């Protein structure tokens, strides 16, 4: 494992999915993966972790990499976070591993989270309430939030609509309401030592996300999953002013390439001093990679 040279990086992508394991196992059932590709209009090969590392190394970027453990909801085994962490550590010049646990597994999820942090060196966690099928504000999940707060690692939580299941009858049974950022307001209030990252522009709840992030300093927002040319104007205003220190570049690769995202980001009307914060400096601070 080698360290990340932040000064040499163009950007830090805080939202990169690993969709294929080293053994070829897919992160999603085939029908879901195909529906997501149709929604995002992507038809290329799904890269494994080594391909992701090569791409980001060539682009002089670092990337936060993860999968989503939704085994209860999907009836499909995830790519093990342990395997992602091990491969990411071997590519430690560009990759930063996050873990994922299935909140619906109760005490097992708590034990799993501790093991991923202490034994496998993950640098944070990724949760997706809609795909995992859980209400993040429900009391049953308080032990998990308490554990994540104790671990002191950031947690990326999907917010807003999702392309997973989009266009299928019943949306594959997924409930978009679980990803309303207001459900995380209580979590952020009760665990102020816990840092939450609201993933994506939170359509159709963008104002709610901005409100919670403005009110609570332990909230960040990543900009993944949408081309910047489609960002709601209130999100651009917030990123350019009062939230400029807590907004993060994220692509949602492989659904959106970092090259496409950055090309569209260049056209946003942002202050010169804000751009490097969003592209790199805020993430470096959040991830403990050193500040410029």
C-alpha positions in Angstrom: 0.0 0.0 0.0 1.3 3.4 -0.9 0.0 6.8 0.3 -2.0 9.3 -1.7 -0.1 12.4 -2.8 -2.9 14.9 -2.6 -0.8 17.7 -4.1 -0.3 15.7 -7.3 -4.1 15.0 -7.7 -6.4 16.9 -10.1 -9.4 15.8 -8.0 -10.8 13.3 -5.5 -13.9 11.5 -6.7 -15.9 10.6 -3.5 -18.5 8.3 -5.2 -17.3 5.3 -7.2 -19.2 2.0 -7.3 -17.4 -1.3 -7.7 -19.9 -3.4 -9.7 -17.9 -6.5 -10.4 -15.8 -8.4 -7.9 -12.4 -10.0 -8.6 -14.2 -13.3 -9.1 -16.7 -11.9 -11.6 -19.6 -11.7 -9.1 -21.9 -8.7 -9.9 -23.0 -6.3 -7.2 -26.6 -6.3 -8.5 -28.9 -9.0 -10.0 -28.8 -8.9 -13.8 -32.2 -7.4 -14.3 -31.4 -4.5 -12.0 -28.0 -3.8 -13.5 -29.5 -3.8 -17.0 -32.3 -1.4 -15.9 -29.7 1.0 -14.3 -27.6 0.9 -17.5 -30.7 1.8 -19.6 -31.6 4.7 -17.2 -28.1 6.1 -17.3 -27.6 5.3 -21.0 -24.4 3.4 -20.3 -23.7 0.3 -22.3 -20.0 -0.3 -21.8 -18.2 -3.0 -19.9 -18.6 -2.8 -16.1 -15.1 -2.3 -14.7 -13.7 -4.3 -11.8 -11.6 -2.6 -9.2 -8.3 -3.0 -10.9 -9.7 -1.3 -14.0 -11.1 1.5 -11.8 -7.6 2.0 -10.3 -6.0 2.2 -13.7 -8.5 4.7 -14.9 -8.1 7.1 -12.0 -4.4 6.7 -11.9 -4.2 7.8 -15.6 -6.5 10.8 -14.8 -4.4 11.8 -11.8 -7.4 11.4 -9.5 -8.1 9.5 -6.3 -11.4 7.7 -5.8 -13.5 6.5 -2.9 -14.7 3.0 -3.8 -17.5 0.8 -2.4 -20.4 -1.5 -3.0 -23.8 -1.6 -1.3 -24.7 -4.6 0.9 -28.4 -5.1 0.2 -28.5 -8.8 0.6 -31.8 -8.8 2.7 -33.7 -6.6 0.2 -32.3 -8.1 -3.0 -31.7 -11.7 -2.0 -28.4 -11.3 -3.7 -25.0 -11.6 -2.1 -23.0 -8.4 -2.3 -19.4 -8.1 -3.4 -17.6 -8.4 0.0 -16.4 -5.1 1.4 -13.5 -7.0 2.8 -12.3 -7.9 -0.8 -12.8 -4.3 -2.0 -10.8 -3.0 0.9 -7.9 -5.5 0.3 -7.7 -4.6 -3.4 -8.0 -0.9 -2.7 -5.2 -1.0 -0.2 -3.0 -2.6 -2.9 -3.9 0.4 -5.0 -3.5 2.8 -2.2 -2.0 5.5 -4.3 -5.4 6.2 -5.9 -8.1 4.3 -4.1 -9.8 4.8 -0.7 -12.0 1.9 0.4 -15.4 2.4 2.1 -17.4 -0.5 3.5 -21.1 -1.3 3.4 -23.2 -3.3 5.9 -26.9 -4.4 5.6 -28.8 -2.4 8.3 -31.6 -5.0 8.3 -29.3 -7.6 9.7 -29.4 -5.8 13.1 -26.7 -6.8 15.5 -24.8 -8.6 12.7 -24.5 -5.3 10.9 -23.0 -3.6 14.0 -20.5 -6.4 14.3 -19.7 -6.3 10.6 -19.1 -2.5 10.7 -16.7 -2.8 13.6 -14.8 -5.6 11.8 -14.6 -3.6 8.5 -13.1 -0.6 10.3 -10.8 -2.4 12.8 -9.7 -5.4 10.8 -10.0 -4.3 7.2 -9.1 -0.6 7.3 -12.1 0.9 5.6 -12.1 4.7 5.7 -15.9 5.2 5.8 -19.2 3.5 4.9 -21.8 3.6 2.2 -25.6 3.1 2.8 -28.5 3.2 0.4 -31.8 3.3 2.2 -34.0 2.8 -0.9 -32.0 -0.2 -2.3 -31.4 -1.6 1.2 -35.0 -1.2 2.1 -34.7 0.6 5.5 -35.9 3.8 7.1 -32.8 5.5 8.5 -34.8 7.3 11.2 -36.3 4.1 12.6 -35.3 3.3 16.2 -34.3 -0.2 15.2 -31.2 1.2 13.5 -30.0 3.4 16.3 -27.4 0.8 17.4 -25.8 0.9 14.0 -25.8 4.7 13.9 -24.2 4.7 17.4 -21.5 2.3 16.2 -20.8 4.3 13.1 -20.5 7.5 15.3 -18.1 5.7 17.7 -15.9 4.6 14.8 -15.5 8.2 13.7 -15.6 7.5 10.0 -17.8 9.4 7.4 -20.9 7.7 6.1 -22.1 8.3 2.6 -25.9 7.9 2.4 -27.9 7.9 -0.8 -30.5 10.7 -1.0 -33.1 11.5 -3.6 -34.5 9.4 -6.4 -32.4 6.5 -7.7 -31.7 5.0 -11.1 -31.6 1.5 -9.5 -35.0 0.0 -10.4 -36.0 3.0 -12.5 -38.4 2.1 -15.3 -39.4 -1.3 -13.9 -42.9 -2.1 -12.7 -43.2 -1.0 -9.1 -39.6 0.3 -9.3 -38.5 -3.2 -8.3 -40.3 -2.7 -5.0 -37.9 0.1 -3.9 -39.4 2.9 -1.9 -38.0 6.4 -2.8 -39.3 7.9 0.5 -36.6 6.1 2.5 -34.1 8.4 0.7 -35.6 11.7 1.8 -32.8 13.6 3.5 -35.2 14.7 6.2 -35.1 11.2 7.6 -31.4 11.8 8.3 -32.0 15.1 10.2 -32.8 13.2 13.4 -29.7 11.0 12.9 -27.4 14.1 12.4 -29.0 15.8 15.5 -28.7 12.8 17.8 -25.1 11.9 16.7 -23.3 15.2 16.2 -20.0 13.4 16.1 -21.1 11.4 13.1 -20.3 12.9 9.7 -22.9 12.2 7.0 -22.5 12.8 3.3 -25.7 13.2 1.5 -25.1 11.5 -1.8 -26.3 13.1 -5.0 -28.5 16.2 -5.7 -31.4 15.1 -3.6 -34.1 15.4 -6.3 -37.0 16.0 -5.5 -35.9 17.1 -2.0 -33.1 19.4 -2.8 -34.3 22.2 -0.5 -34.6 19.8 2.4 -31.0 18.6 1.9 -29.7 22.1 1.7 -31.7 23.0 4.8 -30.3 20.1 6.9 -26.7 20.7 5.7 -27.0 24.4 6.5 -28.4 23.7 10.0 -25.9 20.9 10.9 -22.2 21.2 10.4 -21.7 17.4 10.4 -23.4 17.1 7.0 -21.6 17.2 3.6 -23.2 16.9 0.1 -21.6 15.0 -2.8 -22.6 16.0 -6.3 -22.6 12.5 -7.9 -25.2 10.8 -10.1 -26.1 13.9 -12.2 -24.3 15.8 -14.9 -23.5 19.3 -13.4 -25.5 20.9 -16.2 -28.7 19.4 -14.6 -27.9 20.6 -11.0 -30.8 22.6 -9.5 -29.9 26.3 -9.3 -30.3 26.4 -5.5 -27.7 23.7 -5.2 -25.2 25.6 -7.3 -25.9 28.8 -5.2 -25.3 26.9 -2.0 -22.1 25.2 -3.3 -20.8 28.6 -4.4 -21.4 30.3 -1.1 -22.5 29.1 2.3 -21.9 25.4 1.8 -18.7 25.8 -0.2 -16.6 24.0 2.4 -18.9 20.9 2.6 -19.6 20.1 -1.0 -17.8 17.3 -2.7 -17.0 16.1 -6.3 -18.5 12.7 -6.9 -19.2 11.1 -10.3 -21.2 7.9 -9.6 -18.8 6.0 -11.9 -19.4 3.8 -13.9 -22.8 5.3 -14.5 -21.3 8.7 -15.2 -17.6 9.0 -16.1 -15.4 11.5 -14.2 -14.3 12.9 -17.5 -17.9 13.8 -18.5 -18.7 15.2 -15.0 -15.7 17.4 -15.0 -16.3 18.7 -18.5 -19.8 19.8 -17.5 -18.6 21.1 -14.1 -16.2 23.5 -15.9 -19.3 25.3 -17.4 -20.9 26.0 -14.0 -20.8 29.6 -12.8 -18.6 29.1 -9.7 -16.1 31.3 -8.0 -12.5 30.5 -8.8 -11.7 29.9 -5.2 -14.6 27.5 -4.8 -13.8 25.1 -7.6 -10.7 23.5 -5.9 -12.6 23.1 -2.7 -15.3 21.0 -4.4 -12.9 19.1 -6.6 -10.3 18.1 -4.0 -9.7 20.2 -0.8 -13.0 19.4 1.0 -12.6 15.7 0.4 -9.0 15.7 1.5 -10.1 17.3 4.8 -13.1 14.9 5.2 -11.0 11.8 4.5 -8.0 12.9 6.6 -5.7 13.1 3.7 -4.2 16.4 4.8 -5.3 19.9 4.0 -3.7 22.2 1.4 
